């Protein structure tokens, strides 16, 4: 549901202004609105609160420190972040300890920690780059090793490694002839096939010919392997051993560095995150000040507050002016700090905050692709949570697949943290898995036809049957279920549209939806009578529905001629929305056919092992498609067919003035 907002104004003596701002930020519930300037008959009576020169300098220092801390916090390993996070964690305690420090002290400590982190990351990056470079050389040496092991090179020979495409025989032969000419036949030309259709060529030559050989290889544009300088003049075996020893040493150094970094972050992660939160909270207060106004003796803060928080925030603010003398507070302020409600129209359009209890809240991420609903309209989350899982289950409809989905949901729920996306996905998967199991028993499906071997029978009927004379009735029954779901959901959406129109005082939307409901009733009546499904007694209902539709069409035409004249086409469009639910049957049929295919292919295998493997693989493919397709198509039915009948977007997100950290439980 959309939380009810109250437009509030906070007024108090300027002596406690900064304390009041801290209390508001601590509460984390006020969506600040810029206070408009008013004259009250005298120019300059109400003025904006601006940063002083000292505050502007502190804000600039705070912003620079926050950038340093953001960069530093990004390097903290995730396990250390999780270890120090939480409402009663070390971060909260350190945050409270750091609050009294000046900005200069916070910046100095931040620079010290950032220098250590940069030193660690730079060393780690350099060592990793060296290890990767040596690993690449090691791969080349490993390719050439068989050549050297089977063809010993003289100790005064130098070597050049070249990699060719195996099919490039002409270039290899030309290189062989030219090296033979340069070295007067005193050389070794060794070849070794590599992966990927490549060929490693190792050229050994006397040291006296090294300059001419290397010059030719370079001028010919051949991609030779240039080894590190300290390995280049060593015999191959010594170079290979030195490379492996150097790489092992770097890997040991990297492990020692990782241990040092782990110890450092374990000791300082809480302080680093606490500093980051504190700087961002201070920066938020500086940035909020220009939204407030003051007179000579009082300050004014305006904004939107969830109605459930009005009393608590008012009580917290009133304590600023309480003291032993009553009229004069303990902080020396004259008069009370007052939070009062003001007419909502003075602050414009209220922001939107969605507040739903579990498990409905878990479906809110599925609405993130849509704009927020307009304030005062309906929150569609409840309806998505109500309709999406049964529609999903109706498409997949297999007790075996549903059980696997429930198991996966349990794993996600246990591994995810509270109020995280993984927990939300777990609850969505659990609800979808439950209805998949339910409809699996309704249609008698357990991994397709496997349930029949255990005596599983449909509670209603099969979705698809190959038995003689049963194919058409089962398909027709499944299609009728899908269209019945579409009819119920679309009609419900039109009714919700009327309710939403009444809430937002949109008469055009109300008349349009009522006309479509009446038009669908007329259409269903004529189809039912022509097919002789409805008895003649329903004739009077059909006539009444037709009259209602004509009256509504006339009223709509008077108000908006184009809308009224297009109502018959809108009826056909709405009927198309209902027919679109036939995709439930289509996707379900694809799942059934894949299950039958798994059983047929398994029966064709001559080996029980192959049969099990084929059945498992095809069912795994079916399960993957059975999760992806129902999710996409189920959401499409809601977004395109259902929501368009009542959903009113355009809401502003609720963005409260709050703290990142330091909030005590």
Buried (B, 14 or more C-beta within 10 A) or exposed (E): EBBEBBBBBBBBBBBBBEBBBBBBBBBBBBBBBEBEEEEEEEEEEBEEBEBEEEBEEBBEBBBBBBEBBEBBBEBBBEEBBEBBBEEEBBBBBBBBEBBEBEBEEBBEBBBEBBEBBBEBBEBBEEBEEBBEEBEEBBEBBEBBBBBBEEEEBEEEBBBBBBBBEEEEEEBBEEBBEBBEEBBEEBBBBBBBEBEEEBBBBBBBBBEEBBEBBBEBBEEEEBEBBEBEEEBEEBBBEEBBEBBBEBBEEBEEBBEEBBEEBEEBBBEBBBBBBBBBBBBBBBBBBBBBBEBBBBBEEBBBBBBBBBEEBBEEBBEBBBBBBBBEEEEEBEBEBBBBBBBEEEEBEEBEBBBBBBBBEEBBBBBBEBBEEEBBBBBBBBBBBBBBBBBBBBBBBBBBBBBBBBBBBBEBBBEBBEEBEEEEEEBBBBBBBBBBBBBBBBBBBBBBBBBBBBBEEEEBEBEEBBBBBEEEEEEEEBBEBBBEBBBEBBBEBBBBBBBBBBBBBEEBEBEEBBBBBBBBBBBBBBBBBEEBBEEEEBEEEBEEEBEBBBEBBBEBBEBBBEEBEEBBEBBEEBBEEBBEBBBBBBBBBBBBBBBBEBBBBBBBBBEEBEEEEEBEEBBEEBBEEBBEBBBEBBBEBBBEBBBEBBBBBBBBEEBBEBEBBBBBBBBEE
